């Protein structure tokens, strides 16, 4: 098993060193071993944990939720019910965001379609009216 210095690990994981320090301070990653000269040495397991954290964050999970997932899946007693509820909640959140984005997209298409049509711009009219005062 290989060990990596903080800078090497951060680079390999695609995160900055401040993020790595934050994860260590908040116990999202294990406390690293120390070399004879005091440098932190992170294991390959830490690299896998960082990949999971990055993936879970991109899926919309918060660091608190990720921390809870770690505690739920530790050992042999995995709380599948909790994970199922968490995933269901995340799916609902994503569905809501997708609907919001779909509505936004439809509005933008309408604006684009009517962009060159003659129309009054309320914002422009507001500025014109203000300048006459």
Backbone bond lengths (Angstrom), bond angles and torsions (degrees), N, CA, C in turn:
res aa  C-N    CA-C-N  psi(-1)  N-CA   C-N-CA  omega(-1)  CA-C   N-CA-C  phi
1 X - - - 1.448 - - 1.521 108.39 -
2 X 1.340 115.43 133.27 1.448 120.31 -179.46 1.513 112.54 -88.20
3 X 1.310 114.48 156.99 1.458 121.19 175.98 1.513 108.27 -124.63
4 X 1.327 115.22 147.83 1.454 120.79 -175.06 1.526 110.44 -130.27
5 X 1.325 115.02 145.14 1.456 120.23 172.42 1.525 108.56 -73.71
6 X 1.326 116.38 163.11 1.464 121.81 -175.37 1.534 111.98 -54.44
7 X 1.313 117.40 -48.66 1.459 120.65 -179.10 1.512 112.95 -62.98
8 X 1.337 115.62 -40.98 1.467 119.89 178.44 1.520 110.78 -63.18
9 X 1.325 116.07 -45.78 1.466 120.89 -178.40 1.523 110.85 -63.85
10 X 1.322 116.55 -44.29 1.462 120.43 179.87 1.525 110.36 -59.76
11 X 1.316 116.11 -44.57 1.462 120.38 179.92 1.523 110.85 -64.00
12 X 1.316 117.39 -45.27 1.464 121.24 180.00 1.529 111.68 -63.26
13 X 1.321 116.72 -35.51 1.462 121.45 -177.89 1.530 112.02 -83.44
14 X 1.321 116.99 -12.72 1.455 120.43 -179.12 1.513 113.34 74.31
15 X 1.321 115.80 33.52 1.466 121.01 177.08 1.528 108.01 -128.84
16 X 1.329 117.03 167.31 1.462 118.11 177.54 1.533 109.79 -91.72
17 X 1.307 115.30 166.93 1.468 119.76 -175.10 1.522 112.12 -67.69
18 X 1.334 117.68 -29.89 1.468 119.98 177.67 1.527 110.51 -64.55
19 X 1.320 116.10 -38.82 1.466 120.33 177.91 1.523 109.61 -64.07
20 X 1.309 116.51 -43.22 1.459 121.10 178.47 1.530 110.40 -60.60
21 X 1.324 116.98 -43.82 1.473 120.62 177.15 1.526 110.68 -61.55
22 X 1.338 116.25 -41.79 1.464 121.01 179.49 1.527 110.72 -61.75
23 X 1.318 116.98 -46.09 1.471 120.75 179.97 1.526 110.86 -62.60
24 X 1.332 115.93 -38.15 1.463 119.65 178.91 1.527 110.24 -67.53
25 X 1.324 116.06 -46.79 1.467 121.24 -179.16 1.529 111.43 -60.63
26 X 1.331 116.41 -36.92 1.463 121.27 -177.58 1.525 113.06 -95.83
27 X 1.312 115.78 16.09 1.465 123.71 171.92 1.522 113.62 58.06
28 X 1.330 116.39 36.07 1.458 120.35 172.30 1.523 111.10 -86.77
29 X 1.318 115.26 -23.04 1.465 120.35 175.36 1.524 107.60 -124.54
30 X 1.333 116.36 154.31 1.472 118.33 -179.64 1.531 112.29 -67.06
31 X 1.312 114.92 151.77 1.468 120.67 176.20 1.521 107.67 -65.20
32 X 1.331 116.57 127.68 1.461 118.68 -176.03 1.523 112.66 -75.57
33 X 1.318 114.41 158.67 1.461 120.08 171.17 1.517 108.46 -70.87
34 X 1.332 115.28 167.31 1.465 120.34 177.45 1.519 109.49 -117.42
35 X 1.325 114.78 141.77 1.458 119.47 174.42 1.530 108.48 -77.78
36 X 1.311 116.40 174.54 1.470 120.61 179.77 1.535 111.67 -59.59
37 X 1.328 115.75 -32.32 1.470 118.75 -179.35 1.530 112.43 -95.00
38 X 1.333 117.29 12.68 1.457 121.39 171.86 1.521 116.89 92.08
39 X 1.333 117.09 -0.73 1.461 118.94 178.55 1.526 110.81 -72.02
40 X 1.329 115.38 143.91 1.469 120.04 175.91 1.522 108.73 -72.79
41 X 1.322 115.87 135.40 1.457 121.68 177.70 1.530 108.57 -121.15
42 X 1.317 115.30 112.91 1.466 121.58 -178.13 1.521 109.63 -95.44
43 X 1.330 115.46 141.40 1.460 120.37 -178.44 1.527 111.17 -85.88
44 X 1.319 115.80 168.77 1.464 121.49 175.45 1.530 110.75 -62.36
45 X 1.336 116.60 -30.36 1.466 120.04 176.85 1.529 110.43 -59.10
46 X 1.325 116.31 -38.26 1.464 120.65 178.92 1.527 110.05 -63.54
47 X 1.319 116.83 -37.43 1.463 120.60 177.86 1.531 110.21 -62.95
48 X 1.320 117.16 -40.25 1.469 121.19 177.49 1.528 110.83 -65.75
49 X 1.319 116.78 -40.36 1.470 120.61 177.98 1.525 110.03 -62.73
50 X 1.333 116.76 -42.74 1.457 120.36 179.50 1.531 111.26 -63.70
51 X 1.326 116.73 -37.90 1.470 120.32 177.21 1.525 109.95 -63.59
52 X 1.333 116.71 -40.46 1.468 120.12 177.88 1.528 110.67 -64.60
53 X 1.328 116.92 -45.24 1.467 120.99 -179.77 1.531 109.68 -59.27
54 X 1.308 116.26 -46.43 1.467 120.87 -178.91 1.531 110.46 -61.77
55 X 1.310 116.69 -43.16 1.461 121.52 179.70 1.531 111.07 -65.99
56 X 1.321 116.60 -44.25 1.469 120.89 -179.82 1.524 110.89 -65.51
57 X 1.336 117.32 -39.10 1.466 120.01 177.18 1.524 110.82 -63.82
58 X 1.324 116.79 -39.75 1.470 119.24 179.77 1.522 111.13 -67.96
59 X 1.341 117.01 -22.81 1.464 121.09 176.04 1.526 111.49 -84.23
60 X 1.339 116.78 -2.51 1.452 120.72 175.37 1.517 115.32 100.18
61 X 1.313 117.84 6.10 1.462 119.95 178.68 1.518 109.97 -79.22
62 X 1.318 116.17 142.21 1.457 121.42 176.94 1.522 109.25 -81.20
63 X 1.317 116.25 164.79 1.466 119.27 177.75 1.522 111.20 -64.33
64 X 1.326 117.83 -34.37 1.469 120.06 176.30 1.525 110.83 -63.95
65 X 1.325 116.89 -41.67 1.468 120.09 178.03 1.526 110.29 -65.27
66 X 1.323 116.94 -39.68 1.467 121.00 179.09 1.522 109.69 -64.24
67 X 1.322 116.52 -43.10 1.471 120.40 177.76 1.523 110.11 -58.98
68 X 1.324 116.35 -43.55 1.462 120.97 179.28 1.525 110.72 -64.45
69 X 1.319 116.56 -40.58 1.469 119.60 177.24 1.520 109.71 -58.44
70 X 1.330 117.04 -43.27 1.466 120.24 178.61 1.524 111.25 -58.70
71 X 1.326 117.29 -43.37 1.467 119.43 -178.50 1.527 111.18 -70.87
72 X 1.338 116.67 -32.15 1.467 120.83 -178.21 1.525 111.53 -72.39
73 X 1.326 117.48 -33.12 1.462 120.18 -176.15 1.525 113.69 -96.65
74 X 1.335 117.41 0.64 1.462 119.67 177.85 1.515 110.38 -68.57
75 X 1.306 114.91 144.32 1.463 119.83 176.46 1.519 112.43 72.28
76 X 1.310 114.68 -158.14 1.459 120.44 -175.39 1.517 112.64 -95.09
77 X 1.322 118.45 -15.61 1.463 121.49 -176.83 1.522 110.79 -97.39
78 X 1.316 116.24 81.22 1.455 120.89 -179.97 1.527 108.86 -82.87
79 X 1.331 115.89 127.84 1.457 121.39 179.91 1.525 109.34 -84.51
80 X 1.336 115.19 85.58 1.455 120.20 -176.97 1.522 112.08 -66.10
81 X 1.324 117.08 -30.78 1.466 120.66 179.52 1.534 109.80 -62.53
82 X 1.324 116.77 -45.27 1.461 120.27 178.20 1.525 110.29 -60.99
83 X 1.338 116.66 -46.66 1.458 119.99 -179.27 1.529 111.14 -61.31
84 X 1.325 116.63 -39.28 1.460 120.44 178.60 1.532 110.78 -63.11
85 X 1.330 116.90 -43.45 1.464 120.92 178.80 1.530 111.14 -64.92
86 X 1.317 116.55 -42.27 1.453 120.82 179.46 1.529 110.97 -63.30
87 X 1.319 116.48 -43.84 1.462 120.42 178.81 1.526 111.48 -65.92
88 X 1.316 117.11 -40.16 1.467 120.56 177.71 1.520 110.77 -61.85
89 X 1.331 116.36 -42.94 1.462 121.10 178.05 1.527 110.42 -61.95
90 X 1.316 116.94 -43.93 1.465 120.90 -179.19 1.528 110.39 -65.23
91 X 1.323 117.86 -38.78 1.465 121.65 178.19 1.526 110.30 -62.87
92 X 1.339 117.38 -42.01 1.465 120.69 177.58 1.530 111.07 -63.02
93 X 1.332 116.91 -41.96 1.461 120.72 178.06 1.529 110.69 -61.35
94 X 1.313 116.69 -42.56 1.461 121.06 -179.70 1.529 110.28 -66.72
95 X 1.335 117.28 -41.56 1.468 120.39 176.39 1.522 111.00 -58.19
96 X 1.330 116.51 -43.23 1.461 120.82 179.80 1.528 110.59 -63.09
97 X 1.332 116.27 -45.15 1.460 120.03 179.12 1.523 111.11 -63.74
98 X 1.323 116.37 -39.24 1.464 119.83 179.62 1.530 110.64 -63.38
99 X 1.317 117.15 -40.19 1.467 120.47 177.01 1.519 111.06 -64.68
100 X 1.336 116.49 -42.52 1.459 120.01 178.13 1.524 110.96 -62.23
101 X 1.323 116.60 -42.56 1.462 120.39 179.48 1.528 111.45 -67.78
102 X 1.324 116.85 -36.56 1.467 120.75 177.26 1.525 110.17 -63.24
103 X 1.341 117.71 -43.40 1.457 121.57 177.03 1.526 111.19 -62.82
104 X 1.319 116.21 -42.58 1.458 120.77 177.89 1.520 110.33 -61.48
105 X 1.311 116.27 -44.02 1.459 120.75 179.63 1.535 110.81 -61.61
106 X 1.321 116.81 -44.21 1.461 120.42 178.65 1.522 111.18 -61.11
107 X 1.321 117.19 -41.80 1.467 120.82 177.72 1.520 111.43 -63.50
108 X 1.312 117.23 -41.77 1.466 120.57 179.35 1.528 111.08 -65.69
109 X 1.341 116.61 -38.73 1.462 119.24 176.86 1.524 110.48 -62.32
110 X 1.340 117.44 -41.16 1.474 120.96 178.71 1.524 110.86 -62.84
111 X 1.315 116.11 -43.61 1.464 120.07 178.44 1.517 110.09 -62.20
112 X 1.322 116.66 -44.48 1.467 120.74 -179.22 1.520 110.73 -63.39
113 X 1.335 116.93 -43.98 1.461 120.81 -179.42 1.524 111.88 -61.60
114 X 1.310 117.43 -32.88 1.460 121.89 -177.37 1.525 113.60 -100.91
115 X 1.302 115.95 8.31 1.454 120.46 -174.10 1.529 113.06 -57.88
116 X 1.322 116.95 -41.94 1.469 120.59 -175.79 1.531 112.77 -98.00
117 X 1.317 116.66 7.61 1.460 120.43 176.35 1.527 108.73 -81.94
118 X 1.331 116.69 145.42 1.467 118.16 177.36 1.527 110.07 -62.91
119 X 1.302 115.87 130.38 1.460 120.64 179.14 1.530 109.41 -162.94
120 X 1.292 113.95 160.29 1.454 119.69 175.43 1.519 108.73 -91.31
121 X 1.288 116.35 135.27 1.465 121.82 177.51 1.526 107.59 -98.22
122 X 1.329 118.47 112.63 1.473 120.35 -178.07 1.522 112.90 -57.56
123 X 1.309 117.34 -37.88 1.460 120.34 -179.61 1.525 110.38 -66.47
124 X 1.333 116.15 -44.02 1.470 120.47 178.53 1.523 109.90 -62.26
125 X 1.324 116.02 -45.23 1.465 120.08 179.02 1.520 111.94 -60.95
126 X 1.312 116.84 -36.62 1.461 121.33 179.69 1.526 109.75 -64.10
127 X 1.339 117.21 -41.85 1.462 120.11 179.04 1.522 111.41 -68.74
128 X 1.336 116.64 -40.18 1.465 120.19 179.03 1.520 109.72 -62.17
129 X 1.339 117.03 -45.28 1.469 121.23 179.95 1.522 111.70 -63.57
130 X 1.323 116.90 -36.80 1.470 120.65 -179.91 1.520 111.01 -69.16
131 X 1.325 117.38 -34.61 1.461 119.37 -176.58 1.513 112.00 -74.23
132 X 1.340 117.55 -16.25 1.449 121.20 178.77 1.511 112.51 -82.17
133 X 1.321 118.10 -9.23 1.469 122.01 -176.34 1.505 110.82 -77.11
